[in-house]
């Protein structure tokens, strides 16, 4: 006997379009934090020096202001680096558990 199988279009839900442009900056900044922690040991000045020596004009324009602002925040709150490490670690662990790597 044949069994009825739902057609794929029956499982599709339609939502109003929401622009994701507002999230691009958030994703960029999270990626910057990951790069800062992973490649530059949480030291913005190391990354700034690297960009000045090897970076593109776009990196100078976009990344250096972010790093300069972060340096100011780190001076005001020295524990912010530990907070960033914790947050990045927690997000990484979420995906590791889903993929079965934890």
LOGU-111595 format. One record per atom (N, C-alpha, C, CB): x, y, z; atom name. Coordinates in pm, 1 decimal. Glycine has a CB too. Example, Ala and Ser with C-alpha at 12.3 -4.5 7.8 and 13.67 -1.06 7.14 Angstrom:
// residues 2
SITE          u          v          w   atom
SITE     1319.0     -569.0      780.0      N
SITE     1230.0     -450.0      780.0     CA
SITE     1320.0     -330.0      780.0      C
SITE     1130.8     -447.3      904.6     CB
SITE     1285.0     -225.0      708.0      N
SITE     1367.0     -106.0      714.0     CA
SITE     1290.0        3.0      787.0      C
SITE     1408.4      -59.8      572.5     CB
***
This chain:
// residues 102
SITE          u          v          w   atom
SITE       83.8     -118.2        0.0      N
SITE        0.0        0.0        0.0     CA
SITE       88.3      124.6        0.0      C
SITE      -95.3       -0.2      121.7     CB
SITE       54.3      222.4      -77.7      N
SITE      128.5      347.6      -85.8     CA
SITE       92.2      439.2       30.7      C
SITE      100.9      417.8     -219.4     CB
SITE      191.9      509.1       75.4      N
SITE      173.5      602.0      187.0     CA
SITE      177.4      745.3      134.4      C
SITE      282.7      580.5      296.3     CB
SITE       88.5      829.8      181.8      N
SITE       85.8      969.8      138.6     CA
SITE      207.3     1042.8      195.9      C
SITE      -46.5     1039.6      183.5     CB
SITE      277.0     1111.6      110.7      N
SITE      393.5     1190.1      151.0     CA
SITE      360.3     1336.9      128.6      C
SITE      522.3     1147.9       71.1     CB
SITE      380.5     1420.1      233.2      N
SITE      348.6     1562.6      212.8     CA
SITE      438.0     1624.1      105.4      C
SITE      364.0     1640.8      344.8     CB
SITE      378.7     1706.5       26.2      N
SITE      455.5     1776.2      -76.9     CA
SITE      539.9     1883.4       -9.5      C
SITE      361.6     1838.6     -185.7     CB
SITE      660.7     1907.7      -62.0      N
SITE      750.7     2006.8        2.1     CA
SITE      686.6     2143.2       22.3      C
SITE      875.9     2023.8      -81.0     CB
SITE      605.5     2188.1      -73.1      N
SITE      548.2     2321.4      -59.9     CA
SITE      450.3     2332.0       56.9      C
SITE      478.6     2360.0     -188.1     CB
SITE      399.8     2219.6      106.0      N
SITE      311.5     2222.6      221.1     CA
SITE      388.2     2254.7      349.7      C
SITE      239.1     2089.2      234.9     CB
SITE      519.0     2230.6      349.7      N
SITE      600.8     2254.4      467.4     CA
SITE      663.3     2393.7      469.5      C
SITE      708.7     2150.8      475.4     CB
SITE      643.4     2469.1      365.6      N
SITE      706.0     2600.9      354.9     CA
SITE      617.6     2705.0      421.3      C
SITE      732.0     2638.1      207.2     CB
SITE      679.4     2782.9      509.8      N
SITE      610.0     2895.0      570.7     CA
SITE      664.5     3022.8      508.9      C
SITE      626.9     2895.2      725.9     CB
SITE      578.5     3115.0      484.0      N
SITE      618.6     3239.9      420.3     CA
SITE      614.6     3352.2      523.6      C
SITE      526.6     3272.8      299.0     CB
SITE      723.8     3427.9      527.8      N
SITE      733.7     3541.5      618.7     CA
SITE      753.9     3668.3      537.4      C
SITE      849.5     3522.1      720.4     CB
SITE      715.4     3779.7      596.2      N
SITE      743.4     3907.1      531.1     CA
SITE      894.2     3924.7      523.0      C
SITE      677.2     4025.7      607.6     CB
SITE      940.2     3986.5      415.6      N
SITE     1082.7     4010.5      396.3     CA
SITE     1133.9     4107.3      502.1      C
SITE     1110.4     4065.3      254.9     CB
SITE     1245.0     4070.7      564.1      N
SITE     1311.1     4158.0      660.6     CA
SITE     1453.1     4180.6      610.4      C
SITE     1310.0     4096.2      806.1     CB
SITE     1490.6     4303.6      593.5      N
SITE     1625.3     4334.5      548.8     CA
SITE     1725.0     4294.6      656.8      C
SITE     1638.9     4484.3      514.3     CB
SITE     1834.2     4232.1      614.5      N
SITE     1937.7     4192.7      711.1     CA
SITE     2053.9     4292.1      713.1      C
SITE     1990.2     4052.3      678.1     CB
SITE     2038.1     4403.7      647.1      N
SITE     2144.4     4504.8      642.4     CA
SITE     2185.7     4550.7      781.5      C
SITE     2099.4     4624.6      560.4     CB
SITE     2089.7     4558.2      873.4      N
SITE     2119.5     4606.9     1008.3     CA
SITE     2210.4     4512.2     1084.5      C
SITE     1991.1     4627.6     1085.9     CB
SITE     2218.8     4386.8     1041.1      N
SITE     2299.3     4288.4     1112.0     CA
SITE     2440.9     4275.6     1057.5      C
SITE     2231.8     4155.4     1106.5     CB
SITE     2467.0     4336.5      944.5      N
SITE     2599.0     4323.8      882.9     CA
SITE     2706.9     4379.8      974.7      C
SITE     2602.4     4395.7      747.1     CB
SITE     2684.9     4495.3     1031.3      N
SITE     2783.2     4554.7     1121.8     CA
SITE     2808.4     4468.5     1244.0      C
SITE     2737.5     4691.8     1165.3     CB
SITE     2703.9     4406.6     1294.9      N
SITE     2718.6     4319.3     1411.6     CA
SITE     2806.1     4200.0     1375.3      C
SITE     2580.1     4271.7     1463.2     CB
SITE     2780.4     4140.0     1260.7      N
SITE     2859.6     4024.1     1216.9     CA
SITE     3004.8     4064.0     1191.3      C
SITE     2798.6     3961.9     1089.4     CB
SITE     3024.7     4179.6     1129.4      N
SITE     3161.1     4227.7     1105.6     CA
SITE     3235.9     4248.4     1236.2      C
SITE     3158.6     4358.1     1026.0     CB
SITE     3170.9     4309.1     1333.0      N
SITE     3237.1     4335.8     1460.8     CA
SITE     3266.5     4206.4     1536.3      C
SITE     3150.7     4428.2     1547.0     CB
SITE     3175.0     4110.1     1530.1      N
SITE     3200.9     3982.2     1595.3     CA
SITE     3320.5     3913.7     1529.3      C
SITE     3075.7     3891.0     1589.3     CB
SITE     3327.1     3919.7     1397.1      N
SITE     3441.7     3861.7     1326.2     CA
SITE     3570.6     3934.4     1365.6      C
SITE     3420.4     3869.1     1172.6     CB
SITE     3564.3     4065.7     1378.5      N
SITE     3682.7     4141.7     1420.3     CA
SITE     3729.8     4097.5     1559.1      C
SITE     3652.3     4293.0     1420.3     CB
SITE     3635.2     4077.1     1648.6      N
SITE     3671.5     4032.6     1783.6     CA
SITE     3738.3     3895.6     1777.3      C
SITE     3546.6     4027.6     1875.6     CB
SITE     3684.9     3806.0     1695.8      N
SITE     3746.4     3673.6     1681.4     CA
SITE     3888.4     3684.4     1627.6      C
SITE     3662.2     3585.3     1588.9     CB
SITE     3907.7     3767.9     1528.1      N
SITE     4041.0     3786.9     1470.0     CA
SITE     4134.6     3846.7     1575.2      C
SITE     4034.3     3878.7     1344.1     CB
SITE     4087.2     3947.6     1645.9      N
SITE     4168.4     4012.0     1748.4     CA
SITE     4215.1     3910.6     1853.1      C
SITE     4089.4     4125.0     1815.6     CB
SITE     4123.4     3828.5     1900.4      N
SITE     4157.2     3732.1     2005.3     CA
SITE     4244.2     3618.6     1953.6      C
SITE     4030.8     3675.4     2066.3     CB
SITE     4213.6     3571.1     1834.4      N
SITE     4282.1     3453.8     1780.5     CA
SITE     4420.3     3486.1     1724.7      C
SITE     4197.9     3390.7     1672.7     CB
SITE     4428.6     3590.5     1646.5      N
SITE     4554.2     3620.4     1576.8     CA
SITE     4642.4     3721.8     1649.9      C
SITE     4523.9     3672.0     1438.9     CB
SITE     4580.7     3808.8     1727.7      N
SITE     4657.0     3917.4     1788.6     CA
SITE     4650.1     3915.9     1941.3      C
SITE     4606.9     4050.2     1736.8     CB
SITE     4611.6     3803.0     1997.0      N
SITE     4612.1     3779.8     2142.4     CA
SITE     4537.7     3888.0     2220.1      C
SITE     4754.7     3771.5     2192.6     CB
SITE     4433.9     3944.4     2159.0      N
SITE     4354.5     4045.7     2228.4     CA
SITE     4420.3     4181.6     2237.9      C
SITE     4323.3     3998.8     2364.3     CB
SITE     4524.2     4204.9     2158.3      N
SITE     4597.8     4332.1     2163.6     CA
SITE     4571.2     4413.8     2037.1      C
SITE     4750.1     4306.7     2180.3     CB
SITE     4482.8     4513.2     2045.3      N
SITE     4448.7     4592.6     1927.7     CA
SITE     4569.5     4658.5     1860.8      C
SITE     4349.9     4698.1     1966.2     CB
SITE     4665.8     4701.6     1941.3      N
SITE     4781.9     4772.0     1884.2     CA
SITE     4860.1     4681.8     1788.5      C
SITE     4874.8     4822.0     1996.7     CB
SITE     4868.1     4553.4     1819.4      N
SITE     4936.6     4459.5     1728.6     CA
SITE     4867.5     4455.2     1593.3      C
SITE     4941.1     4318.0     1789.8     CB
SITE     4734.7     4451.9     1596.1      N
SITE     4659.4     4445.9     1470.8     CA
SITE     4671.3     4578.0     1395.7      C
SITE     4511.2     4412.6     1497.8     CB
SITE     4665.4     4688.3     1467.3      N
SITE     4680.5     4820.2     1402.9     CA
SITE     4816.6     4828.5     1333.2      C
SITE     4665.9     4935.5     1507.9     CB
SITE     4922.4     4784.9     1401.0      N
SITE     5055.6     4785.3     1339.3     CA
SITE     5058.5     4696.9     1214.8      C
SITE     5161.7     4737.8     1440.3     CB
SITE     4995.1     4582.2     1223.3      N
SITE     4989.6     4491.7     1108.5     CA
SITE     4917.3     4557.7      990.8      C
SITE     4919.3     4360.1     1147.2     CB
SITE     4803.4     4619.5     1018.1      N
SITE     4727.9     4686.3      911.4     CA
SITE     4810.4     4799.4      851.1      C
SITE     4593.6     4741.0      965.4     CB
SITE     4876.9     4877.1      933.7      N
SITE     4957.5     4987.9      881.6     CA
SITE     5071.1     4937.3      793.0      C
SITE     5014.5     5071.1      997.0     CB
SITE     5124.8     4820.2      825.5      N
SITE     5235.3     4764.4      747.1     CA
SITE     5186.4     4690.1      622.6      C
SITE     5318.0     4670.5      833.6     CB
SITE     5077.0     4617.0      633.6      N
SITE     5036.8     4525.9      525.5     CA
SITE     4892.3     4541.6      479.5      C
SITE     5057.9     4385.4      569.3     CB
SITE     4815.1     4624.4      547.1      N
SITE     4671.9     4630.8      520.7     CA
SITE     4634.1     4707.4      395.2      C
SITE     4604.0     4691.8      636.0     CB
SITE     4513.3     4681.5      354.3      N
SITE     4456.4     4750.5      239.3     CA
SITE     4399.1     4885.7      284.7      C
SITE     4346.1     4663.1      171.3     CB
SITE     4372.2     4974.0      189.2      N
SITE     4307.3     5100.9      225.8     CA
SITE     4173.3     5078.2      297.7      C
SITE     4284.8     5186.7      100.1     CB
SITE     4099.2     4976.4      255.3      N
SITE     3970.6     4947.5      320.0     CA
SITE     3990.8     4905.1      465.3      C
SITE     3895.2     4837.5      243.1     CB
SITE     4091.8     4824.3      491.7      N
SITE     4120.0     4782.9      629.8     CA
SITE     4158.7     4903.2      715.1      C
SITE     4232.4     4677.1      633.1     CB
SITE     4235.8     4993.4      655.8      N
SITE     4273.4     5114.2      729.6     CA
SITE     4149.4     5197.7      761.2      C
SITE     4375.6     5197.9      648.9     CB
SITE     4059.8     5204.3      665.9      N
SITE     3939.8     5285.7      680.6     CA
SITE     3838.8     5223.6      776.7      C
SITE     3875.3     5307.0      545.7     CB
SITE     3822.2     5092.0      772.8      N
SITE     3716.7     5026.6      850.5     CA
SITE     3765.3     4964.6      981.4      C
SITE     3652.3     4920.6      767.2     CB
SITE     3880.6     4900.5      979.7      N
SITE     3924.3     4826.6     1097.4     CA
SITE     3996.8     4913.5     1200.2      C
SITE     4013.8     4714.0     1055.3     CB
SITE     4079.7     5005.7     1155.2      N
SITE     4155.2     5087.3     1250.0     CA
SITE     4063.9     5168.8     1341.3      C
SITE     4249.0     5180.1     1175.2     CB
SITE     3959.8     5236.0     1289.5      N
SITE     3871.6     5308.6     1382.5     CA
SITE     3805.7     5215.4     1485.7      C
SITE     3763.1     5382.8     1303.8     CB
SITE     3766.8     5096.3     1443.2      N
SITE     3709.4     4999.0     1536.0     CA
SITE     3811.0     4964.4     1644.7      C
SITE     3664.7     4871.0     1460.7     CB
SITE     3933.5     4938.5     1603.9      N
SITE     4037.9     4900.1     1698.6     CA
SITE     4076.7     5015.1     1791.6      C
SITE     4160.4     4851.4     1623.5     CB
SITE     4079.6     5135.3     1739.0      N
SITE     4110.3     5252.2     1823.0     CA
SITE     4001.9     5270.6     1929.8      C
SITE     4122.8     5380.8     1735.8     CB
SITE     3877.7     5256.3     1890.2      N
SITE     3767.2     5267.5     1985.7     CA
SITE     3775.0     5155.1     2088.8      C
SITE     3630.9     5263.9     1912.3     CB
SITE     3808.1     5036.7     2045.4      N
SITE     3821.0     4923.9     2136.6     CA
SITE     3934.7     4946.7     2237.2      C
SITE     3845.1     4794.7     2057.6     CB
SITE     4044.1     5004.6     2191.4      N
SITE     4155.2     5037.5     2283.0     CA
SITE     4107.4     5129.4     2395.3      C
SITE     4271.7     5104.6     2205.8     CB
SITE     4027.1     5229.0     2361.0      N
SITE     3973.3     5320.7     2461.5     CA
SITE     3885.1     5246.2     2561.3      C
SITE     3893.4     5433.4     2394.2     CB
SITE     3801.2     5156.5     2508.9      N
SITE     3712.8     5079.0     2597.6     CA
SITE     3793.3     4987.3     2687.6      C
SITE     3612.4     4996.5     2515.7     CB
SITE     3902.0     4932.0     2634.9      N
SITE     3987.1     4843.4     2714.3     CA
SITE     4058.6     4920.8     2825.1      C
SITE     4089.9     4773.2     2624.1     CB
SITE     4095.7     5044.6     2797.9      N
SITE     4158.0     5127.7     2901.6     CA
SITE     4058.5     5158.5     3013.1      C
SITE     4211.7     5258.7     2840.9     CB
SITE     3933.5     5182.1     2974.8      N
SITE     3829.9     5212.4     3073.5     CA
SITE     3784.3     5086.3     3148.3      C
SITE     3710.1     5278.8     3004.8     CB
SITE     3789.7     4972.1     3080.8      N
SITE     3743.7     4846.4     3140.7     CA
SITE     3839.7     4734.5     3101.6      C
SITE     3597.9     4812.4     3095.3     CB
SITE     3946.0     4714.5     3179.6      N
SITE     4047.3     4614.3     3145.6     CA
SITE     3993.6     4471.2     3136.1      C
SITE     4156.5     4618.5     3247.3     CB
SITE     3879.0     4444.4     3195.2      N
SITE     3824.1     4308.7     3191.6     CA
SITE     3745.2     4279.3     3064.2      C
SITE     3735.3     4286.7     3311.3     CB
SITE     3732.1     4377.5     2976.8      N
SITE     3653.3     4357.6     2855.5     CA
SITE     3711.7     4245.8     2767.4      C
SITE     3645.7     4488.4     2776.0     CB
SITE     3842.4     4228.9     2766.5      N
SITE     3904.0     4123.0     2685.7     CA
SITE     3858.7     3986.8     2736.1      C
SITE     4058.7     4133.1     2689.3     CB
SITE     3855.4     3970.0     2867.3      N
SITE     3808.6     3842.2     2922.8     CA
SITE     3662.6     3819.6     2887.9      C
SITE     3827.8     3838.5     3075.8     CB
SITE     3582.9     3924.7     2891.2      N
SITE     3442.0     3912.7     2851.9     CA
SITE     3430.4     3870.2     2705.5      C
SITE     3367.8     4046.4     2874.6     CB
SITE     3511.4     3931.7     2619.7      N
SITE     3507.2     3896.3     2477.5     CA
SITE     3549.3     3750.8     2457.5      C
SITE     3598.6     3990.2     2395.3     CB
SITE     3652.6     3707.1     2525.8      N
SITE     3696.3     3566.8     2515.0     CA
SITE     3584.6     3471.4     2558.1      C
SITE     3822.8     3542.7     2601.2     CB
SITE     3517.2     3505.3     2666.2      N
SITE     3408.6     3421.5     2715.0     CA
SITE     3294.8     3414.7     2613.3      C
SITE     3356.8     3474.4     2848.9     CB
SITE     3256.1     3529.1     2561.0      N
SITE     3144.8     3534.8     2465.7     CA
SITE     3178.5     3457.7     2338.6      C
SITE     3110.4     3680.7     2431.3     CB
SITE     3296.0     3480.4     2283.5      N
SITE     3336.6     3408.6     2161.6     CA
SITE     3342.1     3258.8     2189.5      C
SITE     3474.8     3459.3     2110.3     CB
SITE     3393.1     3220.5     2306.1      N
SITE     3397.6     3080.0     2342.7     CA
SITE     3259.6     3018.3     2353.5      C
SITE     3470.5     3063.1     2472.3     CB
SITE     3165.9     3091.1     2415.0      N
SITE     3029.8     3040.1     2428.4     CA
SITE     2963.6     3020.9     2292.1      C
SITE     2946.3     3134.8     2514.2     CB
SITE     2981.6     3116.0     2202.5      N
SITE     2922.7     3103.3     2068.8     CA
SITE     2986.3     2985.9     1994.7      C
SITE     2940.9     3234.6     1988.0     CB
SITE     3116.6     2972.2     2004.4      N
SITE     3185.1     2860.2     1939.6     CA
SITE     3135.4     2727.6     1993.6      C
SITE     3336.2     2871.1     1958.9     CB
SITE     3114.1     2719.4     2123.9      N
SITE     3065.4     2596.4     2184.0     CA
SITE     2924.3     2561.4     2139.7      C
SITE     3070.1     2607.3     2333.3     CB
SITE     2841.3     2660.0     2114.3      N
SITE     2707.4     2632.8     2063.9     CA
SITE     2713.6     2556.2     1933.2      C
SITE     2629.8     2762.7     2045.1     CB
SITE     2800.5     2597.3     1844.6      N
SITE     2808.8     2532.8     1714.8     CA
SITE     2883.9     2400.1     1722.7      C
SITE     2876.4     2625.1     1615.0     CB
SITE     2979.2     2390.4     1813.7      N
SITE     3051.8     2263.8     1829.8     CA
SITE     2955.9     2155.2     1878.2      C
SITE     3170.3     2280.2     1929.5     CB
SITE     2866.8     2188.9     1969.7      N
SITE     2770.0     2091.2     2020.3     CA
SITE     2674.8     2046.6     1911.5      C
SITE     2691.5     2149.3     2137.0     CB
SITE     2631.9     2139.3     1827.3      N
SITE     2538.3     2104.3     1719.1     CA
SITE     2601.9     2010.3     1618.1      C
SITE     2489.3     2230.4     1648.1     CB
SITE     2730.2     2030.6     1592.1      N
SITE     2795.9     1947.3     1491.5     CA
SITE     2851.6     1819.9     1552.0      C
SITE     2907.2     2024.9     1423.3     CB
SITE     2835.7     1802.8     1683.2      N
SITE     2882.1     1682.0     1748.0     CA
SITE     3029.1     1683.8     1783.1      C
SITE     2854.3     1566.2     1661.9     CB
SITE     3091.7     1801.5     1781.2      N
SITE     3236.1     1812.1     1810.0     CA
SITE     3265.3     1842.2     1955.8      C
SITE     3298.6     1919.6     1724.1     CB
SITE     3163.9     1860.8     2037.4      N
SITE     3189.8     1894.4     2178.6     CA
SITE     3187.4     1770.8     2264.3      C
SITE     3087.2     1995.2     2230.6     CB
***
